Amino acid sequence: MLQLLVRLSRPQESPSDFLSHEKFALVILESQVFDVPKIIDICVIYGDANRSTVTKIVHSAFRYQPLFKEDFSSVVQHMLDGLLQCCAPLQFAAREQKLSDQDLSVSECLSFLPDMLSCFNAIFCFFPEDCVEKLMGGSLKVDGASGSTTA
């Protein structure tokens, strides 16, 4: 499967068989072979044992389809919101405060947290530097208990 993803991430099959960069960008967008959540999944599933190959897949997808960089912010914003939702019940439990019926249970949070952290780790390990800088540079909103701030 990983080799198939490698092939799908490149516009050129051989020196004589290739798509133009513009056509390839359109193909991967319209066919939905790649999108930011799928790229994160590829990193999480294959990244530890195949660092170089996964990095090439990710960077190729972002190089040929620049819209992925625009999508990155909204996907990561959703992830940050999920992480905060997951951590809030843990903070309440640590302060011995009562959870509301809408909150996740502590056990649900502990089950969800490793998956969420694996996704963030994938971004830090495999995504292009400008994406990581966007995440680290404070350009995303974090709605904490004290109000909206930047990450």
N, C-alpha and C positions, 0 to 999 in steps of 0.2 A: 504494500500500500504506500509506503514511504516513497518508493521509486516512482510510483504513479504520480504522487504529489510533486515530486521533483520535476517530472516531465511536464505536468500541467502548469508549473510556475514559470516556464520558459517559452518564449515565442519561436525559438529555433529548434527544429528537430535534427537538421543536418545543414551543411553549408548551402545546399540548394533548396531545402524545404523549410520555409519559415513564413511567419506572418509579420507584417509591419508592426511597429510598436503601437501605433494608434489602433490598428485592428485588434491586436492582442489585448490591449486595454479594454476595448469594447467587449470582446469575447469573454474575458474573465468576469467582467461586471454583469453582463446580460445573462450568462450561463450560471452565475452565482457559484462558480467553482470555489472561489475564495471570497471571504468577507472578514471583517476584523474578528468577530467571535470565532469563526472557523479557524482563522490563523492562530488565535490564542489556544484553541483546542489542539491544533497540530503541535504547537510548542509544548504543551503540557504532556501530551501523549508520547511524543517521539523525542523531545528535546534532550532529556538526560543522557540517553545512549547515542544520540546522533547530533551533537551540538553544531558541528560545521554544516552538515546537510540542512538542518532545520533553519539555521541562520540564513543560508543561501535562499531557501524557499521564501522565507519571510521578507527578506530584503528585495528579492525579485518581484514579489507580489506588490510591494509598496512602490518600487521603482516604476513598474509598468502601469500601475493604476493609482494615480495620485489622489483620487477621491477617497481612498482608504485612509489617508491622513486626516481628511475632514471627518470621516466617520469615527476615527479613533477617539476623538474628544467625547462624543456622545456615548460611545460604548464604555469608556473608562469612567465617565461620570455615573453611568448606571451601576458599574461595579463598585465605585466608591460609596454610592448610596446604599447598596446591598451590604457592603462591609460595615457601614455605620449602623444599619438596621440590625446586623448580626451582633455587633459589639455592645449595643445599648443594653440588652438584657444582662449581659455579663457584668457591665458596670453597675447596674441596679442590684444584681445579686451580691457583688463585692461590697456594696454599701448597705446591704441588707434591706433594700427597698423592695416594695411589692411590685411585681410585674402586672401590666394591664393584660386583659384578655387578648388584645391585638398583638402583643409582643410574642416573639419566638421564645420557646422555653430555653433554658440553659443547655439542655442536652441537644436540642436542635441547633443551637449556635455552635456548640462544640463539634457537631457533625459537619456543619456547613463551612466553618472557618478554614480548615485545611485546604478545601477545594478553592476557596476564594483566594487564599494566599498563594496557592500554586499558580493561579492565573496572573496575579501581580508579578510573581517571580518570573513567569514566562515573558512578560513585557520587558522587565528589566534585563533579562538575559539575551533576548533574541530580536527585539524590535529595533528599528532604526533610532539613532541617537536623538533626532529631533522629536520623536514621539516620547521617548523617556524624559527628555528635557521638558516637554509640555506637561507631563505628569509631575515632575519634580519642581518645575518652575512656578507653581502656584497659580496656573491659569485655569484650574478646575475648581468648582465650588464644593465646599464641604458644609453640609447643614448639620451642625452639631447641636447639642442641648443648649448652648449659649447663643445660638443664632447662626446665620450664614457667614462663613468666612471662606478664604481661599485655601487650597491644599498647600 
